[in-house]
Amino acid sequence: MKKYCLAVDLVDDPEMIAEYEAYHKQVRPEIGKSITDAGIIQMEIYRLGDRLFMIMETEDDFSFDEKAKMDAANPKVQEWEQLMWKYQKALPSAKPGEKWVLMNKIFALVE
């Protein structure tokens, strides 16, 4: 199993943040299926202010490139991503068009 951590920001508006959280209280079943079909075993999202932090545990053969191809071919995922982008904003260090940015692990108490 592998673990990845990613970050993205939200539009700094309390009403929009509340809407974003409401969508994540009951994620659409087809979105959950697309996540598990890609080899993601567990996913959690945490928020502090307008910063989101995602932890993903994946199968050993998980690939971000393969997940992106699967997402591009899935109209329901594309619809979800468009909707979520209304609430999200790129990190200052993100590349053009990049949403969630992979974080570098700098410490582990136990490996």
N, C-alpha and C positions, 0 to 999 in steps of 0.2 A: 504494500500500500504506500502511496505517496501523499504528501500534504502540500497544499499551495495556499498562500495568503495573497489577497488582492485588495486594492483600495480604489474608491471613486468618491467624488463629492456629490452632494445634493444641492439643488438650488436652495439658497438660504431663505426659505419662506416657511413659517410654521404650518400654514394650511397645506402647502404642497407636501411637506414632509409627512404630515398626518395622512394624507391621501396615499403617499408612497407606502407607508407602513401598513395601511389598510389593505392594499393590494397584496402585500406579503403575508398577511394573516391567513389567507386562503388562496394560495397560488393555484392558478388554473391547472387541472390535471394533465393536460397535454404538455405544459411547461415542465412539470415535475417529471413526466415520462421522458422528455427530451434530455433532461439532466442525467437521469439514471441510465438511459440508453447509451450515453456517451462514456459511461464508465465512472461516473461520479457516485461514490458510495454515500457520502454525507456532505452536506453544505450548510453552513451557518453564516448569517449576516448580522453584524453588530453595528450600532450607530453611536457616535459621540458628536453632538452638535450637527453639523452638516457633512461629516466625514463618515463613510461606510467602510467597513472592514469585513471581508469575506474569507472564511476558512473552508477549503475543500479537501476532502479525503477521497482519493481516487484509486482505481485499479492500477496496477503497475504499468500497464500498457496504455494508460490514458494519454491523449494527445490534444493539445489546444488547437492544432491545425485541423485535426479530424473533427473536433467539436464544432469549429467554425464552419466547416463544409456541411456538416449535418444541419446546423442552424440556418445556413444560407438556403438550404433546400426545403426548409420547413416554414410554410407561410404563417402558421400560428406562432412560431418563435419569432419570426420577423415582426409580426404585429405586436407581440409583447415587448420586444426590444425597442420598437418605435415609441410605444406608450411610455416605457420606463425612461427613455432618453429625455422626455418632457421634464422629468423630475431630476435627472442626473446632470452633472456638469463635469467636464474633464478636469483631472488634477493639473496644476500648473506645469508639472513635469511630463505630462502625457504627450505622446506623438499625435499629430493631426488624425482625427477620427477615432482615437483610442479611448475606450471607456474604462473598464476595469484594468488597473495596472498591477502587474505581478510585483510583489514585494520581495526583497532579499532578506533571508533569515540571517540575523546577526548574533543570535544567542540561543542556546538550548541547555537547560539544566541537565537533562539526560538525553543522550542520542540513542 
